[in-house]
Every structure is written in structure tokens, then in C-alpha cells.
Amino acid sequence: MKRVTGIGGIFFKAKDAPALQAWYKRHLGIDVQAWGGAAFAWTDGDGKPVAGTTVWSVGPEEGNQFAPSSASFMVNYRVEDLHGLIKALREEGCNVLEKIDESDYGKFAWVIDPEGNKVELWQPPAGQ
């Protein structure tokens, strides 16, 4: 079974999210949208679009979307078989959170790494 197949997104908190978003837009050219992030479309070696995107987002420091981790970031990894991977991680003794979300955006689950960082696992909907 394949485990991680790519990075689906990188999310981090900021003390002043609008100012940090503006910095990234001005100095690094990231096309930050009104929702606070950007979606990078995947391309092949010739620059032609292929299915998939990687999301980058800066959000406010408040909120508990990264809990129980105290880190200011969370990486979202793409996977092909979320339920199979969660089962394997549990069998390997990993700290897998009980919650699994399934929606139009795909399937999501979370595991805590040995340093206490919350890691998001995402199985995108078919065709993405």
C-alpha cells in the first residue's frame, strides 16, 4: 500500500494573518486569495496541468484546528487509501486521532507525530 503520495497543503497560524499574507504576496509573489491562501495547480514536466493542487494558507492564531498540537503549522499529506493507512498506523502504535471526516472535499484523518505535531492525512475525491 502506498502511504503518502504528495503534499496536499501547508497551513500555519500568524499573529497578524492579513499582514503576513500581504508579505508573502508582495515579496514572494504568492497569489493570496480572500480566503487567506493560494492553491498551486500541479503541472507535468512540460508545464501542462495535471490533476491536483497544493494549498498554502495563513490563518489567525486563534482557534484550535491544530489541537492537540501546540505547533503553529500543520502539513496535509495526500494519501490513496485513508482507511487502510489509518488501520496500519494504529497497528504500528501511532497516535491516531479518533475523528475521521468525510465530505465533498474528500476524507480526512489526523495523527500526532513523535514531536507532538498534528499531521493531516487527506484522501482527495476521485479525479483530484
Sequence and secondary structure as in RCSB ss.txt:
>XXXX:A:sequence
MKRVTGIGGIFFKAKDAPALQAWYKRHLGIDVQAWGGAAFAWTDGDGKPVAGTTVWSVGPEEGNQFAPSSASFMV
NYRVEDLHGLIKALREEGCNVLEKIDESDYGKFAWVIDPEGNKVELWQPPAGQ
>XXXX:A:secstr
   EEEEEEEEEEETTHHHHHHHHHHHH     TTSEEEEEEE TTS EEEEEEEEEEEES S TTTT   SEEE
EEEES HHHHHHHHHHTT EEEEEEEEETTEEEEEEE TTS EEEEEE  TT 
